[in-house]
């Protein structure tokens, strides 16, 4: 729960109900942010990855946001963090079995997104009277 959220608010109650009773809402709670989806996708492609490798692949993400999203994914058992007792410290992130099980889901989202981008481009051309 976010700091300051009222547990009696209609928004909070609706969100709580949907998270407990709607499978899609629950799935989106776990992976539904631009950063989390991309972290998972990069780990599906190249794992394990170190913190700075993930940071490099996610232009625009702040240190604070990356740390927060990694902690959230770890709390949901999507990724695991492995710290090595070295100097300087080395930490790697990799998917758990649960995280790897998201591969067909993300592949389906990728395919849907590709089709949608093409549709939107065609619609823009038709609207603007130009070419792609």
VENUR-V631939 format. One record per run of one state. SS is the DSSP state (~ for helix, > for strand, _ for the rest). FROM is the first residue (numbers start at 0). TO is the last residue. If there is no record, write none. Layout:
ss | from | to
SS | FROM | TO
SS | FROM | TO
//
This chain:
ss | from | to
_ | 0 | 8
~ | 9 | 20
_ | 21 | 21
~ | 22 | 30
_ | 31 | 32
~ | 33 | 44
_ | 45 | 47
> | 48 | 49
~ | 50 | 56
_ | 57 | 61
~ | 62 | 74
_ | 75 | 77
> | 78 | 83
_ | 84 | 88
> | 89 | 94
_ | 95 | 95
~ | 96 | 99
_ | 100 | 101
~ | 102 | 127
_ | 128 | 131
//
